[in-house]
């Protein structure tokens, strides 16, 4: 933490780009791409340089806030923590652990401190734990956990070696990739085409990625499962299904083929809007390509057939022989193995999916969490286990979840709420105490989750650049909250708790027969990890016992010290086949014929007969935006209004909508008014509005965002409409009505 040149990984999205940061007189100067970074090689998007604006933001909280009636006052840490203990501990003592809920937002996953230490909070709470992941990726996570036994084993497209890449419902040129970590998608797609490969993009909107594709296929929103079922049907019906070496580890292929027999391309084409002959041709191309990968993301997860779509993505990649082979859909081998994986190679405990359910609606849980779509009802519906207290960590569900108005009312009714956040925003304004978190430049960084689905095996550690300036490290906040919830008072012994956590992890590793340190003395290893404490000690342990680790001196390999010596990262090589070693299912096999997934085909069959609605709403990603939490940085929100309602010219003419004028959009959940952008980028009958805006609610302290509030697209969504297999809300393909707004209407 000194003046000069520093290197670190950008933590603002999944691309993990390397940054070069200049610090002079204790202040951040220029931020640009790190040309020597082993993964990004100098590439950076506008979000990376915004780390300076995020840190310097005058609205950012620097001291704890406590509620005093209708206003907040700054206070010191002991006072704030004592207030939290007095507010939350009695709820658990008197009503049980289910009475306090936890919600973690999107920035949670970009911070390894929160990832490593939130499990300690889990142990102090009941089952009412919620996460932003259940708003946009839970279907994909569930399917991966069922097929491969672990939430973190995602098959990702090996884009650097594939010859045919088919992208469904994803726009990586705007999102920088999602569940497929790769810097510089534009450059990688350019390289794909330069080596003679093809890019096919399937989306209701001609996105930035679709604009550079060899072929763009418009699809009716919410019908991805129909398209994929038609592709899979063709593979089985025409004898093209050939899983390759992976087939020796798969059960249920014949059952899946029988279940898909009714979904011929001619049957699904009217629903999805793609001609039957093109569906058949696409199936044949995927089967014939020497190296092909099918990747689906946000668009496939935000619909009422989301889990079915995610399942069928795996079915197609497996049936075409493209799972776990170079150029296909492969699995990363993360360096810090052991941080959140378990089980010996090839076999494990499998998934906890649907082994517990929410109290009110009975929605299925997974990974120790319930769907965020049921958070409001768990608060406002009385009964045993009703939520009375809430902890939020880096989350803004009032904007990012459906039924935001209901959530706001529910939060207001809580007996006590505490938020760990850098802003007084639309959600944290309801808290009784807000505990400010350090910025990305004030903490160390290692991409625990994103290296688990990177398109190349990489390891890169970033030390903190700036001092804490009176803030508390987040891992200490979480241990403090965990201790106080378990009755240790407002100032538990955090260092002893951390020592116990590290000792437990070391002893677990030495007891594991498959570990490189099996049988070693735990005390010896603990001493070897000194003098580190907190997340750096756990990271060092994970690296040293991981697949590239030094095994605590038994071989040449990684350690945290070595990563510190390599500020531009360490390239660990391309993806390699990993089945069956990476499986963590109880049987050590992949069962494709999951009864719940096959049964859900009946819902798809019924949907084939439904009439297409006149208008549906979809979202869209934007390069300068990541959900709702980067709209207070001037460099990211400057320029023209990006919260516009995109409407096809034919629809605009028919409805009398002019470019730049306002339209009223109405759904069953509510209505809103937004400025119109007439463009043929969207299909007829489809309108598009970006996500994460709506910063016009009272009681916030986000001045830049409030001056350019936009509208909250989730006002049109309801938590009642979910994918029943995952509880993921239906946020894409919402049926709407649209009309020109009247003068002065708001």
HULIN-V606083 format. One record per residue. N is the residue number from 0. RES is the residue in three letters. PHI is phi in radians with two decimals (none if undefined). Layout:
n:res:phi
N:RES:PHI
N:RES:PHI
This chain:
n:res:phi
0:UNK:none
1:UNK:-2.55
2:UNK:-1.11
3:UNK:2.25
4:UNK:-1.73
5:UNK:-2.19
6:UNK:-2.19
7:UNK:-2.76
8:UNK:-1.58
9:UNK:-1.19
10:UNK:-1.81
11:UNK:-1.64
12:UNK:-2.74
13:UNK:-1.48
14:UNK:-1.28
15:UNK:0.99
16:UNK:-1.29
17:UNK:-1.43
18:UNK:-2.10
19:UNK:-1.96
20:UNK:-2.14
21:UNK:-1.70
22:UNK:-2.09
23:UNK:-2.35
24:UNK:0.95
25:UNK:1.35
26:UNK:-2.09
27:UNK:-1.34
28:UNK:-1.81
29:UNK:-1.40
30:UNK:-2.17
31:UNK:-2.51
32:UNK:-1.16
33:UNK:-1.47
34:UNK:-1.12
35:UNK:-1.70
36:UNK:-1.05
37:UNK:-1.21
38:UNK:-1.84
39:UNK:-1.62
40:UNK:0.90
41:UNK:1.72
42:UNK:-1.20
43:UNK:-2.72
44:UNK:-1.80
45:UNK:-1.05
46:UNK:-1.24
47:UNK:-0.99
48:UNK:-1.09
49:UNK:-1.27
50:UNK:-1.02
51:UNK:-1.13
52:UNK:-1.11
53:UNK:-1.15
54:UNK:-1.23
55:UNK:-1.47
56:UNK:-0.93
57:UNK:-1.13
58:UNK:-1.42
59:UNK:-1.13
60:UNK:-1.32
61:UNK:-2.09
62:UNK:-2.38
63:UNK:-1.04
64:UNK:-2.00
65:UNK:-2.16
66:UNK:-1.33
67:UNK:-2.20
68:UNK:1.23
69:UNK:-1.69
70:UNK:-2.28
71:UNK:-1.91
72:UNK:-2.25
73:UNK:-1.24
74:UNK:-2.61
75:UNK:-1.59
76:UNK:-1.12
77:UNK:-1.01
78:UNK:-1.15
79:UNK:-1.11
80:UNK:-1.19
81:UNK:-1.11
82:UNK:-1.14
83:UNK:-1.12
84:UNK:-1.06
85:UNK:-1.19
86:UNK:-1.53
87:UNK:-1.70
88:UNK:-1.01
89:UNK:-1.08
90:UNK:-1.13
91:UNK:-1.21
92:UNK:-1.07
93:UNK:-1.60
94:UNK:-2.19
95:UNK:1.70
96:UNK:-1.15
97:UNK:-1.18
98:UNK:-1.30
99:UNK:-1.95
100:UNK:-1.80
101:UNK:-2.25
102:UNK:-2.21
103:UNK:-1.97
104:UNK:-1.63
105:UNK:-1.03
106:UNK:-1.07
107:UNK:-0.93
108:UNK:-1.37
109:UNK:-1.74
110:UNK:-2.46
111:UNK:-1.22
112:UNK:-1.08
113:UNK:-1.15
114:UNK:-1.15
115:UNK:-1.32
116:UNK:-1.88
117:UNK:-1.07
118:UNK:-0.96
119:UNK:-1.15
120:UNK:-1.16
121:UNK:-0.94
122:UNK:-1.18
123:UNK:-1.60
124:UNK:-2.03
125:UNK:-1.57
126:UNK:-1.58
127:UNK:-1.46
128:UNK:-2.12
129:UNK:-2.29
130:UNK:-2.57
131:UNK:-1.07
132:UNK:-1.03
133:UNK:-1.41
134:UNK:-1.77
135:UNK:-2.59
136:UNK:-2.52
137:UNK:-1.03
138:UNK:-1.00
139:UNK:-1.14
140:UNK:-1.11
141:UNK:-1.09
142:UNK:-1.08
143:UNK:-1.09
144:UNK:-1.18
145:UNK:-1.23
146:UNK:-1.29
147:UNK:-2.00
148:UNK:1.61
149:UNK:-2.56
150:UNK:-1.12
151:UNK:-1.64
152:UNK:-1.71
153:UNK:-1.74
154:UNK:-1.27
155:UNK:-2.02
156:UNK:-1.23
157:UNK:-1.39
158:UNK:-1.18
159:UNK:-1.39
160:UNK:-2.26
161:UNK:-1.28
162:UNK:-1.90
163:UNK:-2.41
164:UNK:-2.03
165:UNK:-1.98
166:UNK:-1.88
167:UNK:-2.12
168:UNK:1.13
169:UNK:-2.51
170:UNK:-2.30
171:UNK:-1.13
172:UNK:-1.22
173:UNK:-1.73
174:UNK:-1.50
175:UNK:1.18
176:UNK:1.67
177:UNK:-2.58
178:UNK:0.92
179:UNK:-2.85
180:UNK:-1.26
181:UNK:-2.83
182:UNK:-1.23
183:UNK:1.02
184:UNK:-1.05
185:UNK:-1.05
186:UNK:-1.14
187:UNK:-1.20
188:UNK:-1.23
189:UNK:-1.11
190:UNK:-1.17
191:UNK:-1.00
192:UNK:-1.25
193:UNK:-1.14
194:UNK:-1.59
195:UNK:1.56
196:UNK:-1.45
197:UNK:-2.21
198:UNK:-2.09
199:UNK:-2.07
200:UNK:-2.04
201:UNK:-2.05
202:UNK:-2.86
203:UNK:-1.23
204:UNK:-2.22
205:UNK:-1.34
206:UNK:-1.31
207:UNK:-1.04
208:UNK:-1.25
209:UNK:-1.08
210:UNK:-1.17
211:UNK:-1.84
212:UNK:-1.37
213:UNK:-1.24
214:UNK:-2.57
215:UNK:-2.05
216:UNK:-2.01
217:UNK:-1.23
218:UNK:-2.26
219:UNK:-1.13
220:UNK:-0.97
221:UNK:1.40
222:UNK:-2.04
223:UNK:-1.02
224:UNK:-1.08
225:UNK:-1.13
226:UNK:-1.03
227:UNK:-1.14
228:UNK:-1.12
229:UNK:-1.16
230:UNK:-1.13
231:UNK:-1.11
232:UNK:-0.98
233:UNK:-1.07
234:UNK:-1.03
235:UNK:-1.32
236:UNK:-1.16
237:UNK:-1.71
238:UNK:1.19
239:UNK:-1.62
240:UNK:-1.24
241:UNK:-2.58
242:UNK:-1.13
243:UNK:1.32
244:UNK:-1.00
245:UNK:-1.12
246:UNK:-1.00
247:UNK:-1.19
248:UNK:-2.04
249:UNK:-2.08
250:UNK:-2.02
251:UNK:1.59
252:UNK:-1.06
253:UNK:-1.12
254:UNK:-1.12
255:UNK:-1.14
256:UNK:-1.03
257:UNK:-1.13
258:UNK:-1.14
259:UNK:-1.67
260:UNK:-1.11
261:UNK:-1.56
262:UNK:-1.93
263:UNK:-1.12
264:UNK:-0.91
265:UNK:-1.13
266:UNK:-1.39
267:UNK:-1.66
268:UNK:-1.02
269:UNK:-1.05
270:UNK:-1.31
271:UNK:-1.57
272:UNK:1.46
273:UNK:-1.85
274:UNK:-0.99
275:UNK:-1.02
276:UNK:-1.16
277:UNK:-1.30
278:UNK:-1.09
279:UNK:-1.09
280:UNK:-1.12
281:UNK:-1.13
282:UNK:-1.06
283:UNK:-1.15
284:UNK:-1.13
285:UNK:-1.11
286:UNK:-1.30
287:UNK:-1.54
288:UNK:-1.11
289:UNK:-1.12
290:UNK:-2.60
291:UNK:-2.44
292:UNK:-2.50
293:UNK:-1.92
294:UNK:-2.29
295:UNK:-2.14
296:UNK:-2.46
297:UNK:-0.95
298:UNK:-1.06
299:UNK:-1.37
300:UNK:-1.71
301:UNK:-1.77
302:UNK:-2.41
303:UNK:-1.41
304:UNK:-2.04
305:UNK:-1.18
306:UNK:-1.16
307:UNK:-1.07
308:UNK:-1.09
309:UNK:-1.12
310:UNK:-1.08
311:UNK:-1.20
312:UNK:-1.03
313:UNK:-1.13
314:UNK:-1.01
315:UNK:-1.18
316:UNK:-1.09
317:UNK:-1.24
318:UNK:-1.13
319:UNK:-1.53
320:UNK:1.33
321:UNK:-1.75
322:UNK:-1.47
323:UNK:1.16
324:UNK:-2.29
325:UNK:-0.92
326:UNK:1.50
327:UNK:-1.84
328:UNK:-1.73
329:UNK:-2.15
330:UNK:-2.07
331:UNK:-1.21
332:UNK:-2.07
333:UNK:-1.14
334:UNK:-1.23
335:UNK:-1.54
336:UNK:-1.10
337:UNK:1.84
338:UNK:-1.32
339:UNK:-2.66
340:UNK:-2.22
341:UNK:-2.65
342:UNK:1.65
343:UNK:-1.30
344:UNK:-0.91
345:UNK:1.62
346:UNK:-2.72
347:UNK:-2.92
348:UNK:-1.45
349:UNK:1.39
350:UNK:-1.66
351:UNK:-1.69
352:UNK:-0.92
353:UNK:1.14
354:UNK:-1.44
355:UNK:-2.55
356:UNK:-2.44
357:UNK:-1.24
358:UNK:-1.18
359:UNK:-1.44
360:UNK:-1.82
361:UNK:1.28
362:UNK:-1.26
363:UNK:-1.27
364:UNK:-1.69
365:UNK:-2.80
366:UNK:1.05
367:UNK:1.27
368:UNK:-2.29
369:UNK:-1.80
370:UNK:-1.09
371:UNK:-1.11
372:UNK:-1.10
373:UNK:-1.87
374:UNK:-1.09
375:UNK:-1.05
376:UNK:-1.21
377:UNK:-1.21
378:UNK:-1.57
379:UNK:-1.72
380:UNK:-1.76
381:UNK:-1.15
382:UNK:2.45
383:UNK:-1.10
384:UNK:1.53
385:UNK:-1.05
386:UNK:-1.31
387:UNK:-2.05
388:UNK:-2.33
389:UNK:-2.56
390:UNK:-2.02
391:UNK:-2.00
392:UNK:-2.17
393:UNK:0.90
394:UNK:-2.27
395:UNK:-2.35
396:UNK:-1.14
397:UNK:-1.03
398:UNK:-1.71
399:UNK:-1.59
400:UNK:-1.85
401:UNK:-1.20
402:UNK:0.98
403:UNK:-1.03
404:UNK:-1.14
405:UNK:-1.16
406:UNK:-1.07
407:UNK:-1.06
408:UNK:-1.12
409:UNK:-1.14
410:UNK:-1.08
411:UNK:-1.13
412:UNK:-1.49
413:UNK:-1.11
414:UNK:-1.31
415:UNK:-2.80
416:UNK:-2.49
417:UNK:-2.24
418:UNK:-2.18
419:UNK:-1.82
420:UNK:-2.82
421:UNK:-1.70
422:UNK:-2.29
423:UNK:-1.61
424:UNK:-2.04
425:UNK:-1.10
426:UNK:-1.64
427:UNK:-1.18
428:UNK:-1.07
429:UNK:-1.59
430:UNK:-1.31
431:UNK:-1.54
432:UNK:-2.44
433:UNK:-2.07
434:UNK:-1.77
435:UNK:-1.26
436:UNK:-1.76
437:UNK:-1.14
438:UNK:-1.45
439:UNK:-1.05
440:UNK:-1.42
441:UNK:-1.77
442:UNK:-2.36
443:UNK:-1.34
444:UNK:-2.59
445:UNK:-2.62
446:UNK:-1.44
447:UNK:-1.00
448:UNK:-1.33
449:UNK:-1.33
450:UNK:-1.25
451:UNK:-1.43
452:UNK:-2.39
453:UNK:-1.50
454:UNK:-1.44
455:UNK:-2.62
456:UNK:-1.39
457:UNK:-2.40
458:UNK:-2.44
459:UNK:-2.66
460:UNK:-1.98
461:UNK:-2.13
462:UNK:-1.31
463:UNK:-1.12
464:UNK:-1.83
465:UNK:-2.06
466:UNK:-1.23
467:UNK:-1.24
468:UNK:0.92
469:UNK:1.55
470:UNK:-1.40
471:UNK:-1.72
472:UNK:-1.02
473:UNK:-1.12
474:UNK:-1.11
475:UNK:-1.26
476:UNK:-1.05
477:UNK:-1.18
478:UNK:-1.16
479:UNK:-1.10
480:UNK:-1.07
481:UNK:-1.07
482:UNK:-1.12
483:UNK:-1.18
484:UNK:-1.17
485:UNK:-1.64
486:UNK:1.67
487:UNK:-1.56
488:UNK:1.54
489:UNK:-1.31
490:UNK:-2.34
491:UNK:-1.14
492:UNK:-1.38
493:UNK:-1.13
494:UNK:-1.12
495:UNK:-1.18
496:UNK:-1.08
497:UNK:-1.15
498:UNK:-1.08
499:UNK:-1.13
500:UNK:-1.12
501:UNK:-1.12
502:UNK:-1.08
503:UNK:-1.05
504:UNK:-1.15
505:UNK:-1.14
506:UNK:-1.12
507:UNK:-1.08
508:UNK:-1.15
509:UNK:-1.26
510:UNK:-1.54
511:UNK:-1.44
512:UNK:-1.10
513:UNK:-1.60
514:UNK:-1.44
515:UNK:-1.17
516:UNK:-1.91
517:UNK:-1.01
518:UNK:1.47
519:UNK:-1.26
520:UNK:-1.30
521:UNK:-1.10
522:UNK:-1.09
523:UNK:-1.08
524:UNK:-1.19
525:UNK:-1.04
526:UNK:-1.17
527:UNK:-1.19
528:UNK:-1.49
529:UNK:-1.21
530:UNK:-1.63
531:UNK:-1.15
532:UNK:-2.38
533:UNK:1.15
534:UNK:-1.14
535:UNK:-1.12
536:UNK:-1.14
537:UNK:-1.17
538:UNK:-1.09
539:UNK:-1.03
540:UNK:-1.04
541:UNK:-1.07
542:UNK:-1.17
543:UNK:-1.30
544:UNK:-1.71
545:UNK:-1.34
546:UNK:-1.15
547:UNK:-1.96
548:UNK:-1.35
549:UNK:-1.47
550:UNK:1.01
551:UNK:0.96
552:UNK:1.65
553:UNK:-1.53
554:UNK:-2.85
555:UNK:-1.31
556:UNK:3.03
557:UNK:-1.37
558:UNK:-2.66
559:UNK:-1.12
560:UNK:-1.02
561:UNK:-1.17
562:UNK:-1.14
563:UNK:-1.09
564:UNK:-1.30
565:UNK:-2.11
566:UNK:-1.17
567:UNK:-1.69
568:UNK:1.67
569:UNK:-2.13
570:UNK:-1.52
571:UNK:-1.77
572:UNK:1.79
573:UNK:-1.25
574:UNK:-1.13
575:UNK:-2.26
576:UNK:-0.97
577:UNK:-2.29
578:UNK:-1.52
579:UNK:-1.71
580:UNK:-0.98
581:UNK:-1.46
582:UNK:-1.19
583:UNK:-2.31
584:UNK:-1.40
585:UNK:-1.05
586:UNK:-1.60
587:UNK:1.31
588:UNK:-2.31
589:UNK:-1.79
590:UNK:-1.79
591:UNK:-1.30
592:UNK:-1.58
593:UNK:-1.10
594:UNK:-0.96
595:UNK:-1.13
596:UNK:-1.24
597:UNK:-1.13
598:UNK:-1.10
599:UNK:-1.24
600:UNK:-1.07
601:UNK:-1.14
602:UNK:-1.13
603:UNK:-1.12
604:UNK:-1.02
605:UNK:-1.17
606:UNK:-1.17
607:UNK:-1.04
608:UNK:-1.62
609:UNK:-1.40
610:UNK:-1.40
611:UNK:-1.19
612:UNK:-1.16
613:UNK:-1.15
614:UNK:-2.46
615:UNK:-2.31
616:UNK:-1.85
617:UNK:-2.20
618:UNK:-1.60
619:UNK:-2.83
620:UNK:-1.52
621:UNK:-2.41
622:UNK:-1.08
623:UNK:-1.59
624:UNK:-2.41
625:UNK:-2.37
626:UNK:1.02
627:UNK:-1.88
628:UNK:-1.73
629:UNK:-2.18
630:UNK:-1.58
631:UNK:-1.84
632:UNK:-1.80
633:UNK:-0.93
634:UNK:-1.15
635:UNK:-1.66
636:UNK:-1.95
637:UNK:-1.19
638:UNK:1.66
639:UNK:-1.19
640:UNK:-1.13
641:UNK:-1.79
642:UNK:-1.60
643:UNK:-2.01
644:UNK:-1.68
645:UNK:-1.38
646:UNK:-2.33
647:UNK:-1.17
648:UNK:-0.97
649:UNK:-1.11
650:UNK:-1.15
651:UNK:-1.09
652:UNK:-1.13
653:UNK:-1.15
654:UNK:-1.66
655:UNK:1.25
656:UNK:-1.76
657:UNK:-1.78
658:UNK:-1.06
659:UNK:1.59
660:UNK:-1.38
661:UNK:-1.90
662:UNK:-2.22
663:UNK:-1.71
664:UNK:-1.96
665:UNK:-2.21
666:UNK:-2.28
667:UNK:-1.10
668:UNK:-1.51
669:UNK:2.83
670:UNK:-2.54
671:UNK:-2.70
672:UNK:-2.09
673:UNK:-2.47
674:UNK:-1.23
675:UNK:-1.57
676:UNK:-2.14
677:UNK:-1.43
678:UNK:-2.75
679:UNK:-1.50
680:UNK:-1.21
681:UNK:-1.76
682:UNK:-1.20
683:UNK:-1.09
684:UNK:1.44
685:UNK:-2.18
686:UNK:-2.13
687:UNK:-2.28
688:UNK:-2.40
689:UNK:-1.24
690:UNK:-1.80
691:UNK:1.74
692:UNK:-1.67
693:UNK:1.86
694:UNK:-1.53
695:UNK:-2.09
696:UNK:-1.50
697:UNK:-1.27
698:UNK:1.51
699:UNK:-1.74
700:UNK:-2.36
701:UNK:-2.34
702:UNK:-1.09
703:UNK:-1.13
704:UNK:-1.10
705:UNK:-1.17
706:UNK:-1.35
707:UNK:-2.31
708:UNK:-1.21
709:UNK:1.16
710:UNK:-2.21
711:UNK:-1.58
712:UNK:-1.06
713:UNK:-1.28
714:UNK:-1.10
715:UNK:-1.62
716:UNK:-1.88
717:UNK:-2.17
718:UNK:-1.26
719:UNK:-1.29
720:UNK:-1.71
721:UNK:-2.37
722:UNK:-1.28
723:UNK:-1.12
724:UNK:-1.33
725:UNK:-2.16
726:UNK:1.35
727:UNK:-1.18
728:UNK:-1.19
729:UNK:-1.49
730:UNK:-1.95
731:UNK:-2.23
732:UNK:1.43
733:UNK:-1.23
734:UNK:-1.25
735:UNK:-2.38
736:UNK:-2.08
737:UNK:-2.44
738:UNK:-2.68
739:UNK:-1.12
740:UNK:-1.28
741:UNK:-1.38
742:UNK:-0.94
743:UNK:1.37
744:UNK:-1.29
745:UNK:-2.61
